[in-house]
Amino acid sequence: MVLFDDITGTSHTFQAVKAGEQNFVHLFVSAQTEGGISQVVDSPLIPAGTPYPLPYKETFPNGDTNYLMAFDDSGTAMWSLLKDNNEYGVPSHSADN
């Protein structure tokens, strides 16, 4: 789906997420000149919208998240969500599992 076409200049501002909401957006961009259309390039996941209130706190109740999160699949980091009864013996910090 093309969101915008015939943009002039080197930047464009738009509202990616409705006011009061938060989500991750993944954008695809190409350029067009008289010489043709460029190859499409994509962005990483970008957090957009109203920020979560501070202080940010996630307790992973029942081994799940309360807040929207994005996970990088590059292999450089890993998250594991565990309940109290897990093979590592790691209990929840807030005793909500």
VENGIVEN-V419396 format. One record per backbone hydrogen bond with DSSP energy under -0.5 kcal/mol. NH is the residue of the N-H (numbers start at 0). CO is the residue of the C=O. Records with the same first field share a line. If there is no record, write none. Layout:
NH->CO ; CO
This chain:
2->0
15->13
20->17
22->47
24->45
28->40
32->35
35->32
37->30
40->28
42->26
45->24
47->22
49->20
61->95
62->59
63->60
81->79
85->83
88->85
90->88
